[in-house]
Amino acid sequence: MKLHRISATAFACVFLLSACQQGDQTEEQEDDEVAPIPVEISKPVRGDILAVYSGTAPIEAFAEADVIAKVEGEIREVLVEEGDTVEKRQVLARLDGDRLRLELSESRARLNKMQRDFERNMELREKGLISEGDFEKIRYDLEALQAAFNLASLELDYTQIRAPIPGVVSERYIKLGNTIRVGEPMFRVTSFDPLVAYMHIPEREFRQISAGQPVAIDIDALAGDDFFAAVTRVSPIVDPGTGTFKITIEIRDETNRIKPGMFGRMSIVYDKHENVLQVPRSAVIEDMGTETVFVVEEEKAVRRIVQTGYGASGMIEITDGLADADDVVTVGQIGLKQDARVTVINAPVPSEAVAEGEN
C-alpha cells in the first residue's frame, strides 16, 4: 500500500511538471506569433514657428457716406453710375436751379445798390454831412445784404451734387427727372482705402495682441490669394458683458479685389520662436494632461513624455523630451503600447539596395 501511494504521488508531480513546461512553450509561441504593428515614422525637423491667434470677421469700409440733397429741385443730370470711382468734391448730379439763380440775381442787385449807397455815404461822412449813427446803420445793412448774397450763392452751388469723400459709388438712389426734397439720399460713396475688420478677442489674449502686429488674411471668395494687413488699434478696455476687447485691422488692397461685406479669417502673429524642434501635431498623444510621443528603438515602440510649445500649420514645437535623431511615430501611434513590436512601413531604402536594383 505505501508503494502504491508513492507511485501515485510521483506520477502527479511528473504530470504537473510536464503541463507547466507545455504552458511556457505555448506562451513563447504566442509571443512569437504576435505580428509587429505597422507604423510610419519621421525625424523631428527644425525651423521657425509662429504663435498665431486666429478668428473671423467681416470686412468693412473705413469711410462711407450718403450724399444728401441740401436743396429741393428736379434732377436734370446724372453724371455717375454705381461702380464709378470719384474724387472728393466731384459733381455727381445736377438739379435745376432756376429759382435759386433768380434769387441770387435779386440778391446781387440789392447788394450792388447798397454798395453804391455806402460809397456815397462815406463821402458825406468825410464832409460831416451824415451822423455816425446813420453811417453805421448803412454799414450793417451792407453786411446783411452781403451775407444774404453769400447764402443765395451757396444754395445755388448746392444744386451741384458733389461727393463728400473720395471712393466708389456703391449705390444710386435717384433717377433722371425725379424731384428731390431736402434731406433725401441721392448716392452712397464708399472708400476702399483702407478697408477695416473689427475683431473681438477673449481677454486672456490681451497681453499678446498689440498695434503693429502683422495679420495674414484668408478670404473664401478669393481662395488662393494671400492678403496681409496689420493691427492698427487695440481697445484699452474689456467689455464686461462679453469678456472681450476690440481690435482694428487695417487692410490696403491696391488690386481692389477685396470688397466690403466679405468674410475673412484673420491670423495675427504675436510671437516667433526660431530654429526649434518640431513634429507633426498628430504625433503627440495627450492623456490626463500628459503629452507623449512614441519613438522606435530596436523595432520596438518606446513612449516618451514631451513638453510642447507653439503650434502652427500642423506642426508643434517640442521643448523637451526629444532629440533631432529620434524616429518619431507619426502614423499608427493610437493604441500603441510600450515595448510593442513595430515594423516601419516607410523606412528609407538602404543605398546599397538601390545600387543593386539599378544594376
Secondary structure as GFF3:
##gff-version 3
##sequence-region A 1 359
A	DSSP	alpha_helix	2	33	.	.	.	ID=ss1
A	DSSP	beta_strand	37	42	.	.	.	ID=ss2
A	DSSP	beta_strand	45	68	.	.	.	ID=ss3
A	DSSP	beta_strand	73	78	.	.	.	ID=ss4
A	DSSP	beta_strand	85	86	.	.	.	ID=ss5
A	DSSP	beta_strand	91	95	.	.	.	ID=ss6
A	DSSP	alpha_helix	98	126	.	.	.	ID=ss7
A	DSSP	alpha_helix	132	157	.	.	.	ID=ss8
A	DSSP	beta_strand	160	162	.	.	.	ID=ss9
A	DSSP	beta_strand	167	172	.	.	.	ID=ss10
A	DSSP	beta_strand	179	180	.	.	.	ID=ss11
A	DSSP	beta_strand	185	202	.	.	.	ID=ss12
A	DSSP	three_ten_helix	203	205	.	.	.	ID=ss13
A	DSSP	beta_strand	214	219	.	.	.	ID=ss14
A	DSSP	three_ten_helix	220	222	.	.	.	ID=ss15
A	DSSP	beta_strand	227	234	.	.	.	ID=ss16
A	DSSP	beta_strand	244	251	.	.	.	ID=ss17
A	DSSP	beta_strand	263	280	.	.	.	ID=ss18
A	DSSP	three_ten_helix	281	283	.	.	.	ID=ss19
A	DSSP	beta_strand	285	287	.	.	.	ID=ss20
A	DSSP	beta_strand	290	297	.	.	.	ID=ss21
A	DSSP	beta_strand	300	305	.	.	.	ID=ss22
A	DSSP	beta_strand	307	312	.	.	.	ID=ss23
A	DSSP	beta_strand	315	320	.	.	.	ID=ss24
A	DSSP	beta_strand	328	331	.	.	.	ID=ss25
A	DSSP	beta_strand	342	344	.	.	.	ID=ss26
A	DSSP	alpha_helix	351	358	.	.	.	ID=ss27
###
